[in-house]
């Protein structure tokens, strides 16, 4: 684990971020999950799905690989045919904080809003951290993002984690670096949803 500020060694997967930005530009935005992801199981099924629901325990003790797979599968699991779900990327996180800062001055750099109590809360339970109907960005659990951290000294795949947790006082714009295979009881994730841009090819007319 490594604490850090904004760093040029952090970047998103090029193909994934380009696909996301193409959708944002064409359809004028994206959806951010109101709550941290929780683990959902349909009646009679043993398969775990990532969901965004109020008054649920966040899905924690999850590594990046599992969080990313669960995020990608959520759209099809809940029947969204023309949309894609994914784990939060740096653009989604930063633009969300800019939007929240417009409503609450210095929200992203202030420790007055998140849950740093030492006790994990259910999703949406932190009264001070409900801004523009988005809950618990600052605290409660740290959240995986798709942002990679590239440095020669690391032989393993490193990913950026954003925000603080009930066990760690850190502002919403804070970054920490983890090995993608690591999992902790105060580490989870949040999803975004955006429309898929269909590839269209024009036929040549002879």
CORLINZI-V649786 format. One record per residue. RES is the residue in three letters. OMEGA is omega in degrees with one decimal (999 if undefined). Layout:
res omega
RES OMEGA
RES OMEGA
//
This chain:
res omega
UNK 179.8
UNK 178.1
UNK -175.7
UNK 170.3
UNK 179.6
UNK -170.6
UNK -179.5
UNK 178.0
UNK 178.1
UNK 179.0
UNK 176.2
UNK 174.2
UNK -171.8
UNK -177.9
UNK -177.7
UNK -177.4
UNK 178.0
UNK 177.0
UNK 179.3
UNK -177.6
UNK 176.2
UNK 178.2
UNK 179.5
UNK -178.7
UNK -177.1
UNK -173.6
UNK 171.1
UNK 173.2
UNK 179.4
UNK 176.4
UNK 172.9
UNK 179.1
UNK 179.8
UNK -176.1
UNK 171.2
UNK -179.5
UNK 172.2
UNK -177.1
UNK -175.4
UNK 175.2
UNK 176.2
UNK 179.2
UNK 178.3
UNK -179.2
UNK 176.2
UNK -177.6
UNK 179.0
UNK 177.3
UNK 176.8
UNK -179.1
UNK 173.8
UNK -172.8
UNK 179.9
UNK 175.5
UNK 175.5
UNK 172.3
UNK 176.7
UNK 176.6
UNK -176.3
UNK -177.7
UNK -175.8
UNK 177.8
UNK -176.1
UNK -175.8
UNK 178.9
UNK -179.8
UNK -179.7
UNK 179.5
UNK -179.8
UNK 179.0
UNK -178.4
UNK -177.5
UNK -173.7
UNK -177.0
UNK -179.5
UNK 179.5
UNK -179.9
UNK 170.6
UNK 176.1
UNK -173.6
UNK -175.7
UNK -177.9
UNK 177.9
UNK 171.8
UNK -179.1
UNK 173.7
UNK -179.1
UNK 172.7
UNK -174.8
UNK 179.6
UNK -179.9
UNK -179.0
UNK -175.3
UNK 179.2
UNK 174.9
UNK 178.5
UNK 177.0
UNK 179.2
UNK 179.7
UNK 178.8
UNK 176.7
UNK 179.9
UNK 179.8
UNK -175.6
UNK 177.5
UNK 178.5
UNK -172.1
UNK -177.1
UNK -173.8
UNK 179.8
UNK -176.0
UNK -168.3
UNK -174.1
UNK 174.5
UNK 177.2
UNK -168.6
UNK -172.9
UNK -180.0
UNK 178.5
UNK 178.7
UNK 171.3
UNK -178.3
UNK 177.9
UNK -174.0
UNK -178.5
UNK -173.4
UNK -176.9
UNK -176.1
UNK 172.6
UNK -176.3
UNK -179.2
UNK 178.9
UNK 172.1
UNK -170.4
UNK 166.3
UNK 174.2
UNK -174.8
UNK -172.7
UNK -175.4
UNK 170.9
UNK 169.4
UNK -172.6
UNK 174.6
UNK 167.5
UNK 179.6
UNK -178.0
UNK 179.8
UNK 174.2
UNK -175.6
UNK 175.9
UNK -172.9
UNK -175.5
UNK -178.6
UNK 176.1
UNK -179.4
UNK 178.1
UNK -177.8
UNK 178.6
UNK -177.8
UNK 175.7
UNK -174.8
UNK 174.7
UNK 178.6
UNK -179.5
UNK 178.3
UNK 179.5
UNK -174.1
UNK 178.5
UNK 178.1
UNK -175.1
UNK -176.4
UNK -179.8
UNK -179.4
UNK 177.8
UNK 171.6
UNK -178.9
UNK 179.5
UNK 165.7
UNK -175.0
UNK 179.5
UNK -178.4
UNK 175.4
UNK 178.9
UNK -177.4
UNK 178.5
UNK -177.4
UNK -179.4
UNK -177.0
UNK 178.3
UNK -176.1
UNK 167.7
UNK 177.3
UNK 178.0
UNK -176.9
UNK 177.2
UNK 175.3
UNK -178.4
UNK 174.7
UNK -179.9
UNK -179.9
UNK 179.6
UNK 179.4
UNK 176.8
UNK 179.1
UNK -178.7
UNK 999
//
